[in-house]
């Protein structure tokens, strides 16, 4: 289960709207206690996609509209920011411009390099520049697929 404070969810939505029509990316900072992840802050990162990988022959390798790249140095900065607040990195988020908050195959492949079995993958859908649905996912079956994770917001 993933719980989000409302301020962090609002910051995530604002980040997604500000980067539209490109995808945004960032990390979720909080606490992990057994199966409960509590998000208390977000760390906004820059989408540094620059054609690192091409998955299909017809892909535009420079498009940030349907992909992101989280630089490992940004992950380290987020980890330092988390530790400075006595928190930890509990997940990653990104946006889906004009697409549902459902992970793509590209998301699944990329997720395998980011986190472990309890790591949250949050997707913020943005439609016509406005934040829409927000969903949380877990990578399961040794990275073979995503499963939706229960998520709640609190004030």
Secondary structure, 3 states (H helix, E strand, C coil): CEEEEHHHHHHHHHHHHHHCCCCCEEEEEEEEECCEEEEEEEEEECCCCCCCCCCCCCCCCCCCCCCCCCCHHHHHHHHHHHHHCCCEEEEEEEEEECCCCCCCHHHHHHHCCCCCCCCEEEEEEEECCEEEEEEEEEEECCCCEEEEECEEEEC
